[in-house]
Amino acid sequence: MVRYDLRHLHESFYDKMMDLLENETKKGEVAIFLFEIGDFSPIQKTADLVKEAGHELLNSLKFNEVDWTISVRRKK
């Protein structure tokens, strides 16, 4: 399991998240991504990106007032 903090990227974290998932995570490994939500639109977009890439979204939850965490298992 690996954890990536993408809060410093604000609303432009999608490309970095997918790059890390595809290139820095081992097949079958779980990655935890922490990002800022602002409005709630990034939540659905991250779920859609993960699904479209064929990975498995394991968990999605509010971390605190401004941050969100998702857990993703990279496809095998």
PyMOL commands that set and color helices and strands:
alter all, ss='L'
color gray80, all
select helices_A, chain A and resi 7-9+14-23+41-52
alter helices_A, ss='H'
color red, helices_A
select strands_A, chain A and resi 2-5+30-36+56-62+67-73
alter strands_A, ss='S'
color yellow, strands_A
deselect
rebuild
show_as cartoon
